[in-house]
């Protein structure tokens, strides 16, 4: 958006607010408490808010940031639940069916395509936020296991964790923006403005990562599951995951031995674990090598504790950056 357009937009939005907020009253009314219900003040042209259903936390957060007040955004997967093994209930399916817009990441939600076809709705706009991105194949199964080949190719599962790369996250926000504009073209200017503002914050986050991780002493970090592949690639790091692309893919004893050996040889002092997954295996590795454990949050959901601390995507990502910076400088 050019600045001329932005200015004229801000102007017209301000004007609209005054007009809708004060009716026949004087200009003063616009600065007072709104006379109308907030819900009514921000409706779409058709007179009702968009109903947007998302899957897990980053999809919810990105969508809310772009939608602003124009939509009721809900997340199907509740706080504290791990999305890799979540399945929709009948009630969730009814929400999917009713949605004006459905936003999902792709791959994580293995149930989504089936759900969308059985809860069909011709009017619904579907956004698969990772679509069109250059997805990597999972590497978890390949590490140190060349000897385990049995003439079969391993399952080539694509890595879904693009939301953990502040650069690819911007692309997901753009896809969500396009979906909202398609469903509600009357509010296109607002969606553009909101998306631009959030993308600017993601760019700042990217800069913080680049700056923070510039002069680190080591490049390898051990994580609980293989969630940080895109982030690692973006900042020139190497992720060494204990579990596979999904936290339920527990390591084989061989793999565990390999990781412990790697950690000892490289003098790793921190093993990362996640808030939504049992830290047992990470603790075992840490005890074995005399390392400590710390959180590296894959943002697959916020815990109640995260919420109490008012942590959001940007806040958690900043914590992740600090945790990585600390561990990689030990
Ligand atoms: Zn994951």
Boltz pocket constraint, residues with backbone or C-beta under 6 A from the ligand:
constraints:
  - pocket:
      binder: B
      contacts: [[A, 84], [A, 161], [A, 225], [A, 226], [A, 227], [A, 245], [A, 246], [A, 247], [A, 298], [A, 300]]
      max_distance: 6.0
